[in-house]
Amino acid sequence: MIEKEKNKNLFFLILVAALGYFVDIYDLLLFLIIKNKSLSALGVPADKITETGLNLMNWQMAGLLIGGIFWGILGDKKGRLSVLFGSILMYSLANIANGFVNSIPMYAALRFIAGLGLAGELGAGITLVSESMSKEKRGYGTMLVAGIGLSGAVAAYLVGDYFEWRTAFFVGGALGIVLLLLRIGVFESGMFHAMTKKEVSKGNFMMLFSDRKRFFKYLNCILIAVPLWFVVGILIGIAPDFGKALNARDPLDNGKGVMFAYIGISLGDFLTGALSQVFKTRKKIVFVFLTLTFCTMLFYLFNTGWTASGFYTLCLLFGIFTGYWVVFVTMAAEQFGTNLRATVTTSAPNMVRGSLILVTLLFQCLLGSMGIIKAALCVGVITVGLAYIALYNLDETYGRDLDFIEE
């Protein structure tokens, strides 16, 4: 009877974490999907929409970057559940407020606040699930959270396409408020409760920088996933511009491209998560899918005359191959002790998202002198190259016991 109740609670925890990530991804990708529509409605000139959209995206990413640190520290100091409740409330209210924007500065401020809120969701959910499941099966739990959650991108595209852009933001806010009610039945991690009784530094972000080995381990966790956001934010995010440079035969819709990419990422998360369990390795699975991602980048940039159907098929493949995201987050959780686990697992994905600021700046810097194709190729080689080096330097974590602390 006790075992049955435990399994029921675990199932509910995974479900709530997955639905939370669903709403998280809905909001995160909604802006990419409807930014052109919303900026046009706000009176931004057609020749300034791409630049303004990238700047607003950078504000959102800055919020994710700062929020990842804030919520991660809070998760190790006050508990994983405090992050789940606090983050969902913040980005739900920001979403609703986004529906009332009437100027670009107001839009930028609310994207920043939404980014702050969005930063806490995934890390807290993955940490809770990882600490609540056995070391042999935790990969399946994190796989379900990420795989189901990423389908929020499909919902974002459908709502963003069929409804007015302000309504799409209201829908996201409403989904988050409803989700808050579901979270009432979720229990705190047992490992966290045990850790609170120990005299140990909890959620000390500076511990990641005070030890050279620990710092590089954290940095490597981040670098292995940077190519994913380069693909979504640049290669697909400004697809209309790439379409012109590659002499596409049809207009390339970046919103629809993002939708297909996230369908692929959702499938890729299930695939990589399952393969990492079957073959009992995280590193080798990431290596294979990172290589496939790079090959797909080259295929995209060295081909011309893209049709709309061909591009959307490519986006699906991009998504499947960058679907090692769930393995990356699981590896981050498994690399560090309980007193730093939420800090790392929450901040690392958001450092990756925030890295899009640097990637975008580098891309824009190269754009004028190299042109869009060569600039993208150069940035792609750099991000993937760094990811290979980072992966090589990380330890294999499959089956690692998570009941330890960082001294």
Salt bridges, closest charged atoms under 4 A:
ASP24 OD1 - ARG353 NH2 3.70
ASP27 OD1 - ARG111 NH2 3.62
GLU51 OE1 - LYS48 NZ 3.98
ASP76 OD1 - ARG80 NH1 2.85
GLU121 OE2 - ARG183 NH2 2.95
GLU131 OE2 - ARG80 NH2 2.68
GLU131 OE2 - ARG341 NH1 2.86
GLU334 OE2 - ARG138 NH1 2.88
GLU334 OE2 - ARG282 NH2 2.77
GLU406 OE1 - ARG214 NE 3.27
